[in-house]
């Protein structure tokens, strides 16, 4: 059964459009649907004993880019975006790295403000892409690329390898069918020879 909350009940649950819960080292902020401009519904911020932010986990809904979750590990400078299966390019997960100091200044009570625009790390300039492979023609699952390399080169290479593998599998299948047919024909010939010998033996008796 679908329950529709009335406006007074919604305001009671989310006064001002959101509510906050604080635990030891953890701050949880929840938003009412369609109240946050970025589509945020949940923000969990964890801090160490000194009050420094360790990690920010954000959940989203009704976004045009189909982003459903973002995990920002501030001290490591790692950002991981997770997308739903309805995204047109079948992207499932995108991981990239930024300077921890640049990320920390972007941490707000309602999440991390545009982590992609934070300063890049000099040591780690790669991005990692994970795809919903069952929805792709080339069955691509994972792609790792430097910021200086176009993703299309990787995709073209993987596509050619996929076509080559598919062709090899088809040839193998045809070879197996051919061997099976030859075995069946050989078996039929043996049975015919056997029947002929039995008939000859019967006549001699």
N, C-alpha and C positions, 0 to 999 in steps of 0.2 A: 504494500500500500504506500502510495506517495503522500508525504506530509508537507504541506505548504505553510510555512511560518508566517504569521501575521506581522505587520510592520511594527506594532508595539513589542511583540515577542522578540523580533529580530533586534530591535534597539536595546531591549533588556539584556540580550545575550551578547551583543557587540556594541556597547555604548561608544558613540563616536565612530562606529564602523570597525572597531577592533577591540581586543582585550589582551591582557598581558598576564603571564604567570611566571613567577621567579622561583627557581630552586637553587641549590648550592652549585654555583659555577655555571648555571644554565638559565638562559632567559628565553621563554617561549612566547611568541606573539602570534595571535590568530586573527585573521581578517574575514569579515563577512564577504560572501560572493559578490563580485563586481564592484567592490569598494576601493580596492587599490588600483592605481593607474597602470601598474605593470602586471596585473592579474595575480598578484601574490595572495596566497591563502594561509601560508604558514611560514614562520621564520624561527629557527632554533639557533641560538648563539651560545657557544660554549667558551668559557674563559678559564685560565689557570688560576692558581692561588694568588697571583700578583695582579689579577684583573686584566691580563693581556688576552686578546681574542685568539683562540686556537682554530675554531672552525665555525662556519656559518652554513647552515642547511636551509634552503628555500624551496618551497613547493608552489606551483603555479597552476592556473586553470584558465581555459578560454583564451589562449594566446594564439595569435596568427602564425607565429613560427613554431607552434606545437611544443614549446618548452614546458616540461612538467616538473623538473627538479634541477636544482643547481647546488653543488657541494663545493664550497670554497675553503681550502685548507690554507689559512693565512700564513702560518709560519713556514710552510713548505712552498708557498706560492703557486699551489696547484688549484686549477678550476676545472670542474667536470660538469658539463651540461648534459642532461638526459632528455630525449624527445619521445613523443608518442609514436605509435605505428602509423598514424594518419599523415605524417609528414611526407611531402611529395618526393623528396630525394632519398627517402628511406633511411636517413641518418638517425641512428639510435643514440649515439653518445659522442661527445666532442670534448677532448681534454687538451688543455693548454696551460702554459706557465707564465706567471708575471712576478715582478719583484715583490717580496713580502711587505716591504715598507710602503710601496705604492698601493698595495691592496688594503693594508691596515687603515689608511686614511679614508678609504672609500666605504668602510664598514659603518652602517647606520643602524638605527633601531629597527628599521623596516627592511633590512637586507643589505647586500653589497651593491653599491651604485656603479653600474656599467663596468664590471671587472675587465672586460675585453679591452677597454681603453686605458687600463693601467700600464705602467712602464714595463717593457719586456725585459726578461732575464737574458744576460749575455751568454751564460753557460747553457741555457736550455731554450732553444728557439724552435723546437719541433712542436707539431700538433699531432694528436692521435684521433682518428675517426673510426668509430664502430658503426656498422650498418645492420639493418634488418635483412640478412642475406636471402631469406626465403621470398622476399618481395622484389629481388633484383634479378635481371636477366643474366648478369655475369656472376651471380652468387658471391659478390664481394662482401667480406665480413669485416676486415680491418685494413686501414690504410694509415701509414705514418709518413709525414712529409715535413720538410723544412719550410720555413716561411718564404724562402727564396725559390722553392720548386713548385711548379704548378701542379695541382692535384690531377689535372686531366692526363698528364703523362703517366701517372701511376695507374689511373683507371684504364687507359688504353692498353698498357702492358698486361694488366690483370685480365682484361677482356680477351686479348689474343691468347693468353695462356689457357683461359677457360674454354675458348673455341677449340684449341688444339687438344685439350684433355677430352672434350666432348667427342671430337672426331675419333680419337683413339679408342674411347669406350664403344662407339658405334662399330668400328672395325673389329674389336674384340668380340662383340655380340654376334656379328655376322659370321665370324670364324667358328664360334661355338655352335651356332645353328647348323653350319655346314658339316662340322664333325658329327653332330647328332644325327643329321640326315644320312651321312655315309654309314654310320653304325647301324641304323635301322635298315638300310638297303642290304648291308652285309648279312644282317641277321635273317632277313627275308630269303636271301639266296641260300643260306645254310639250311633253313627250314625246307625249302623246295628240294634241295639235294637229298636231305634226309627222307622226305616223303617218297622221292623217286626210288631210293634204295629199298625202302620198306615195301613198295609195290613189287619191285623185281623179286625180292625174297619171297613174297607171297605167291607169285606166279610159279617159281621154282618148286615150292612145296605142293 
